[in-house]
Amino acid sequence: MRIGITCYPTYGGSGAVATELGIQLADRGHEVHFISYAQPFRLTTFHDRLFYHEVDVHTYPLFEYPPYSLSLAVEIHAVAKERDLDLLHAHYAIPHATAAWTAKEMLRHEGSDLPIATTLHGTDITLVGQDPAFWSITKFSVERSDGLTAVSDFLRDETFRAFDCPRCDIAVIPNFVDPAIYDRTQYECHASTLAPHGEKIVMHISNFRKVKRIEDVVRVFARIRDRLPARLVLIGDGPERSTAQEVADGLGVADHVLFLGKLESVAELLACADLLLLPSEQESFGLVALEAMSSGTPVVGTSGSGLSEVVEHGRTGFLHPVGEVEPMAESGVLLLEDENLWSACSAAARERAVSEFSVDRVVPMYEAFYEQVIERSRANSRVGA
C-alpha cells in the first residue's frame, strides 16, 4: 500500500505513535509519506520506502494567523495525486482529519478518491475537540472519515458521549511498543549520573501541560523522599515547567529534582528508572506508561481513564483517583522498599507490554484496518456513482 500520514511532528503521544507506525509500515514493505509542517521528532534517520513532505505555510499581510489547515489540505492533495496514495491516515482529529476531508473533496471533483482513516488520540476528543470553538468541526471531521480508530475503550466511549455520533464506527487499536528497544537489559544504566548517591530513581515524562498535573508529580515525590533516598528525573518540557520548579522549591526538594528537558529517545533512561509517576487528570492511553512497562519499570498513576487499560493495578503498578497524592506516595514507597514486590511488578509489566501491546501484534491490526477502509471507500464510491 501507498500510505500518507499526517500528524503533529512535535513531542507528544500522537506524533510518536504516528511516526513509529510509519516506520514499521515501511519496514513491512509499504510506501509511507509523512505530510506535516516539520519533520516528526522521532524520524531521525533514513528509512527505505519512507518519505517526508513539508507543508509550506505562506504568510500574507492579510493573514494575521497563517491558515495551516488549508496549506495542509493542498499538500495532501498534491502528494495523493503525485504518489497515487491508497489511503491517508490522519492522527489527531483537528486539523488533520479536517484537512484530509478537504483534500478528499478536491480529488473527488477531479474524478479520484482518497480514503481517510482517522485515529483519535486523546485531547483531540477530551479537551480541544470539546471546546465550543472546535466542537462542530471536530464532530464533522470525525463523522466524515471513512474509518475511525481510538487508542482505548475509554476514548471510544468518550467520543460517543461527547459528540453524539451514532454514525461513528470506531475500532479500538491500542498504542504499541517495540520490546526490543524498550528493554532495560540492552542498556548500560546511567544510575551513577542520575542518582550519584545510590538513590532510587523516580521518573516522569510528558509535555508538561496542566492535564499532566506536574504539581502532583512533585508532591508525590516529596512524600516518597521523606521516607527514603530518591531522585526525581523530569523529562520533557512545556507550560508547567516553571510550576514544577516552584513546587519543588516550596517543598524543599529542588536539590533532588533533575530537569533533563526534551529528549528524542527515552529508552535508555527508562532502563535506569525504579518508578514512573503519571498522576494525570486523565490519560486516553498513556504511551509513556507502556514504554516504562516494557522497560520493566512499574507505574504509579491515576485510575478512571485509559491508563486503567494499560496498567494492571496491583500487578504492574498501582492506580489511584486523581489528586490522591498520599495514596500514590504510599504505593511508590511500597514498591521502592520491597525488592520482591518491585521485581514481581517489573517482570509482570514487561510481560504484559510484550504480550498485549508489542509492535508485532498491533501494526498488523492497522494493516487489516486500512484494507477495510479502502474497500469501504470503494464500495461507497460505486454506490455514489
C-alpha positions as CSV (number, residue, x, y, z in Angstrom):
1,M,0.0,0.0,0.0
2,R,1.0,3.6,-0.5
3,I,0.0,5.4,2.7
4,G,0.0,9.1,3.6
5,I,0.3,10.0,7.3
6,T,-0.3,13.5,8.7
7,C,0.4,14.2,12.4
8,Y,1.8,16.7,14.8
9,P,5.6,16.5,14.5
10,T,6.2,17.7,18.0
11,Y,6.7,15.9,21.3
12,G,3.7,14.0,22.4
13,G,2.0,10.6,22.2
14,S,0.1,11.1,18.9
15,G,3.2,12.2,17.0
16,A,5.3,9.4,18.5
17,V,2.7,6.7,17.6
18,A,2.2,8.1,14.1
19,T,5.9,8.2,13.4
20,E,6.7,4.7,14.8
21,L,3.7,3.3,12.9
22,G,5.0,4.8,9.7
23,I,8.5,3.4,10.3
24,Q,7.0,-0.1,11.0
25,L,4.8,0.1,7.9
26,A,7.8,1.0,5.7
27,D,9.8,-1.9,7.2
28,R,6.9,-4.2,6.2
29,G,7.1,-3.1,2.6
30,H,4.6,-0.3,2.4
31,E,5.4,3.1,0.9
32,V,4.8,5.8,3.5
33,H,4.6,9.5,3.1
34,F,4.6,11.9,6.1
35,I,2.9,15.2,5.5
36,S,3.4,17.9,8.2
37,Y,4.9,21.3,8.8
38,A,8.1,19.8,10.2
39,Q,9.8,16.5,10.2
40,P,8.4,14.3,13.0
41,F,10.8,14.3,16.0
42,R,11.2,10.5,16.0
43,L,12.0,10.4,12.3
44,T,15.7,11.0,12.7
45,T,17.4,8.6,10.2
46,F,16.9,7.5,6.6
47,H,14.4,4.7,6.0
48,D,13.8,2.9,2.8
49,R,10.2,3.5,1.4
50,L,9.6,6.4,3.8
51,F,9.3,10.0,2.6
52,Y,8.7,13.4,4.2
53,H,6.7,16.2,2.6
54,E,6.9,19.6,4.3
55,V,3.8,21.8,4.3
56,D,4.7,25.2,3.0
57,V,2.6,27.7,5.1
58,H,2.7,31.0,3.3
59,T,2.4,34.3,5.0
60,Y,0.5,37.2,3.6
61,P,-0.3,40.7,5.0
62,L,-4.0,39.9,5.4
63,F,-3.2,36.6,7.3
64,E,-2.7,37.5,11.0
65,Y,-2.7,33.7,11.5
66,P,-1.4,31.8,8.5
67,P,-4.1,29.1,7.5
68,Y,-2.2,25.9,8.2
69,S,-5.2,23.7,7.7
70,L,-5.6,24.9,4.1
71,S,-1.9,24.6,3.3
72,L,-2.0,21.1,4.7
73,A,-5.0,20.2,2.5
74,V,-3.2,21.5,-0.5
75,E,-0.1,19.4,0.3
76,I,-2.2,16.2,1.0
77,H,-3.9,16.8,-2.4
78,A,-0.6,17.2,-4.2
79,V,1.0,14.1,-2.6
80,A,-2.1,12.0,-3.1
81,K,-2.0,12.8,-6.9
82,E,1.7,12.6,-7.4
83,R,2.3,9.4,-5.4
84,D,-1.1,7.8,-6.1
85,L,-1.9,7.2,-2.4
86,D,-4.1,4.4,-1.5
87,L,-5.1,5.9,1.9
88,L,-4.5,8.9,4.1
89,H,-4.1,8.3,7.8
90,A,-4.9,11.4,9.9
91,H,-3.6,11.3,13.5
92,Y,-5.5,13.6,15.9
93,A,-8.8,14.9,14.7
94,I,-8.1,18.5,14.1
95,P,-6.8,19.9,11.9
96,H,-5.6,16.7,10.3
97,A,-8.9,14.9,9.6
98,T,-10.4,18.3,8.5
99,A,-7.7,19.0,6.0
100,A,-7.8,15.4,4.8
101,W,-11.6,15.7,4.1
102,T,-10.9,18.9,2.2
103,A,-8.2,17.2,0.1
104,K,-10.5,14.2,-0.5
105,E,-13.3,16.6,-1.8
106,M,-10.8,18.3,-4.1
107,L,-9.8,14.9,-5.5
108,R,-13.4,13.7,-5.8
109,H,-14.1,16.7,-8.1
110,E,-11.2,15.6,-10.2
111,G,-12.6,12.1,-10.5
112,S,-10.4,10.2,-8.0
113,D,-10.8,9.2,-4.4
114,L,-8.7,9.2,-1.2
115,P,-9.9,7.0,1.6
116,I,-9.4,8.6,5.0
117,A,-8.6,6.8,8.2
118,T,-8.5,8.9,11.4
119,T,-7.0,7.9,14.7
120,L,-8.3,9.7,17.8
121,H,-5.5,10.0,20.4
122,G,-6.9,11.8,23.4
123,T,-7.1,15.6,23.9
124,D,-8.4,16.0,20.3
125,I,-11.6,14.5,21.8
126,T,-11.4,15.0,25.6
127,L,-10.2,18.6,25.6
128,V,-9.6,20.6,22.4
129,G,-12.5,19.0,20.5
130,Q,-15.0,19.8,23.2
131,D,-14.1,23.4,23.2
132,P,-17.1,25.3,21.8
133,A,-14.8,26.9,19.2
134,F,-13.9,23.5,17.8
135,W,-16.8,21.1,18.7
136,S,-18.8,21.3,15.5
137,I,-15.8,21.0,13.2
138,T,-14.4,18.1,15.2
139,K,-17.7,16.3,15.0
140,F,-17.9,16.9,11.3
141,S,-14.4,15.7,10.7
142,V,-14.9,12.6,12.7
143,E,-18.1,11.7,11.0
144,R,-16.7,12.3,7.5
145,S,-13.8,10.0,8.0
146,D,-14.0,6.6,6.1
147,G,-12.6,4.8,9.1
148,L,-12.0,5.7,12.7
149,T,-9.8,4.2,15.4
150,A,-9.3,5.1,19.1
151,V,-6.4,4.1,21.2
152,S,-8.6,2.8,24.1
153,D,-12.1,1.8,25.0
154,F,-12.2,4.8,27.3
155,L,-11.5,7.2,24.3
156,R,-14.0,5.4,22.1
157,D,-16.8,5.7,24.7
158,E,-15.9,9.4,25.4
159,T,-16.2,10.1,21.6
160,F,-19.7,8.6,21.5
161,R,-20.6,10.6,24.6
162,A,-19.1,14.0,23.7
163,F,-20.1,14.1,20.1
164,D,-23.3,12.1,20.0
165,C,-22.2,10.4,16.7
166,P,-24.4,7.3,16.2
167,R,-22.9,7.0,12.7
168,C,-19.4,6.6,14.1
169,D,-18.0,3.1,13.9
170,I,-14.8,3.2,16.0
171,A,-12.3,0.4,16.1
172,V,-10.1,0.2,19.2
173,I,-6.5,-0.3,18.2
174,P,-4.1,0.4,21.2
175,N,-0.8,2.1,21.1
176,F,2.2,-0.2,20.8
177,V,5.8,-0.5,21.8
178,D,8.9,-2.2,20.4
179,P,10.0,-4.5,23.2
180,A,13.5,-4.8,21.6
181,I,14.0,-1.0,22.0
182,Y,12.4,-0.7,25.4
183,D,14.3,-3.4,27.2
184,R,16.4,-2.5,30.2
185,T,18.8,-5.3,29.6
186,Q,20.0,-3.7,26.4
187,Y,21.5,-0.6,28.0
188,E,24.2,0.4,30.4
189,C,22.4,2.1,33.3
190,H,23.2,5.7,34.0
191,A,22.2,5.5,37.6
192,S,25.5,6.8,38.8
193,T,24.9,10.0,36.9
194,L,21.2,10.4,37.7
195,A,21.5,9.3,41.3
196,P,25.1,9.7,42.3
197,H,24.5,8.6,45.9
198,G,22.6,5.4,45.0
199,E,19.1,7.0,45.5
200,K,16.0,5.4,43.9
201,I,15.2,7.0,40.6
202,V,11.6,8.2,40.2
203,M,10.8,9.4,36.7
204,H,8.1,11.5,34.9
205,I,8.0,12.0,31.1
206,S,5.4,14.4,29.5
207,N,4.8,17.6,27.6
208,F,4.2,19.4,30.9
209,R,0.7,20.5,30.2
210,K,-1.9,21.1,33.0
211,V,-3.6,17.8,32.3
212,K,-0.4,16.0,33.4
213,R,-0.7,17.5,36.9
214,I,3.0,18.3,37.3
215,E,2.4,19.7,40.8
216,D,1.2,16.3,41.9
217,V,4.3,14.6,40.4
218,V,6.5,16.8,42.7
219,R,4.2,16.4,45.7
220,V,4.2,12.6,45.4
221,F,7.9,12.6,45.0
222,A,8.4,14.8,48.1
223,R,6.4,12.4,50.2
224,I,8.5,9.5,48.8
225,R,11.6,11.4,49.6
226,D,10.5,11.8,53.2
227,R,10.6,8.1,53.6
228,L,13.7,7.0,51.5
229,P,16.5,8.5,49.5
230,A,15.2,9.2,46.0
231,R,15.8,11.5,43.0
232,L,13.1,12.8,40.6
233,V,14.1,12.9,37.0
234,L,11.8,15.0,34.8
235,I,12.0,14.5,31.0
236,G,10.1,16.9,28.7
237,D,9.1,20.5,28.7
238,G,6.1,22.7,28.4
239,P,4.0,25.4,30.1
240,E,4.0,23.8,33.6
241,R,7.8,23.5,33.8
242,S,8.2,26.6,35.9
243,T,5.4,25.4,38.2
244,A,7.3,22.2,38.8
245,Q,10.3,24.2,39.9
246,E,8.3,26.4,42.2
247,V,6.6,23.5,43.9
248,A,10.0,21.7,44.3
249,D,11.5,24.9,45.8
250,G,8.5,25.3,48.2
251,L,8.7,21.7,49.4
252,G,12.4,21.8,49.8
253,V,13.2,19.0,47.3
254,A,14.6,21.1,44.5
255,D,18.1,19.8,45.0
256,H,16.8,16.3,44.4
257,V,15.0,17.1,41.2
258,L,16.7,16.8,37.8
259,F,15.3,18.5,34.7
260,L,16.5,16.9,31.5
261,G,14.3,18.7,29.0
262,K,13.1,17.3,25.7
263,L,14.8,14.1,24.5
264,E,14.3,12.2,21.3
265,S,14.8,8.8,22.9
266,V,13.9,7.8,26.5
267,A,14.5,4.1,26.3
268,E,18.0,4.3,27.8
269,L,16.8,6.4,30.7
270,L,13.7,4.2,31.4
271,A,16.2,1.4,31.8
272,C,17.5,3.2,34.9
273,A,14.1,4.1,36.4
274,D,12.8,2.4,39.5
275,L,9.4,4.0,39.2
276,L,7.3,6.0,36.7
277,L,4.9,8.6,38.1
278,L,1.9,9.5,35.9
279,P,-0.8,11.3,38.1
280,S,-2.6,12.9,35.1
281,E,-6.0,14.3,35.2
282,Q,-6.8,11.6,32.6
283,E,-4.9,9.6,30.1
284,S,-6.6,8.3,27.0
285,F,-4.0,5.6,26.9
286,G,-0.7,6.5,28.4
287,L,2.1,5.7,25.9
288,V,4.9,6.6,28.3
289,A,3.4,4.1,30.8
290,L,3.6,1.4,28.2
291,E,7.2,2.3,27.3
292,A,8.1,2.2,31.0
293,M,6.3,-1.2,31.5
294,S,8.2,-2.6,28.5
295,S,11.4,-1.4,30.3
296,G,10.4,-3.3,33.4
297,T,9.6,-0.1,35.3
298,P,6.4,-0.2,37.5
299,V,3.9,2.7,37.2
300,V,2.0,4.7,39.8
301,G,-0.7,6.8,38.2
302,T,-4.4,7.7,38.1
303,S,-7.4,5.4,37.7
304,G,-10.6,6.0,35.9
305,S,-9.4,6.6,32.3
306,G,-7.4,4.9,29.6
307,L,-4.4,4.3,31.8
308,S,-6.5,1.6,33.6
309,E,-6.5,-0.4,30.3
310,V,-2.7,-0.4,30.3
311,V,-1.6,-0.7,33.9
312,E,-3.0,-3.6,36.0
313,H,-3.5,-2.3,39.5
314,G,-1.5,-4.3,42.0
315,R,0.3,-6.3,39.3
316,T,2.2,-3.9,37.0
317,G,1.9,-0.9,39.2
318,F,-0.7,1.0,41.2
319,L,-3.6,3.3,40.3
320,H,-5.4,5.8,42.5
321,P,-8.1,8.5,41.9
322,V,-7.0,11.9,40.5
323,G,-5.4,14.1,43.1
324,E,-4.9,11.3,45.7
325,V,-1.2,12.3,46.4
326,E,-0.8,10.5,49.7
327,P,-2.0,7.0,48.4
328,M,0.2,7.4,45.3
329,A,3.2,8.2,47.5
330,E,2.4,5.2,49.7
331,S,2.3,2.9,46.7
332,G,5.5,4.3,45.5
333,V,7.2,3.7,48.8
334,L,5.8,0.2,48.9
335,L,7.3,-0.6,45.6
336,L,10.7,1.0,46.3
337,E,11.2,-0.5,49.7
338,D,10.0,-4.1,48.9
339,E,12.5,-5.6,46.5
340,N,10.4,-8.8,45.9
341,L,7.3,-6.8,45.1
342,W,9.3,-4.5,42.8
343,S,10.8,-7.5,41.0
344,A,7.4,-9.1,40.6
345,C,5.8,-5.9,39.2
346,S,8.7,-5.3,36.9
347,A,8.5,-8.8,35.4
348,A,4.7,-8.6,35.1
349,A,5.0,-5.1,33.5
350,R,7.4,-6.4,30.9
351,E,5.4,-9.5,30.2
352,R,2.1,-7.5,29.7
353,A,3.8,-5.0,27.4
354,V,5.3,-7.8,25.2
355,S,2.2,-10.0,25.1
356,E,-0.5,-7.4,24.7
357,F,1.0,-4.3,23.1
358,S,4.0,-5.3,21.1
359,V,4.6,-3.8,17.7
360,D,4.3,-7.2,16.0
361,R,0.8,-7.6,17.5
362,V,-0.6,-4.1,16.9
363,V,0.7,-3.0,13.5
364,P,-1.0,-5.9,11.6
365,M,-4.2,-4.6,13.1
366,Y,-3.7,-1.3,11.4
367,E,-2.8,-3.0,8.1
368,A,-6.1,-5.0,8.3
369,F,-8.0,-1.8,9.2
370,Y,-6.5,0.0,6.2
371,E,-7.7,-2.7,3.8
372,Q,-11.2,-2.5,5.3
373,V,-11.3,1.3,4.9
374,I,-10.1,1.2,1.3
375,E,-12.7,-1.4,0.4
376,R,-15.4,0.5,2.2
377,S,-14.5,3.7,0.4
378,R,-14.5,2.0,-3.0
379,A,-17.9,0.5,-2.2
380,N,-19.3,3.9,-1.3
381,S,-17.8,5.4,-4.4
382,R,-19.6,2.8,-6.5
383,V,-22.9,3.5,-4.8
384,G,-22.4,7.2,-5.3
385,A,-21.6,6.7,-9.0
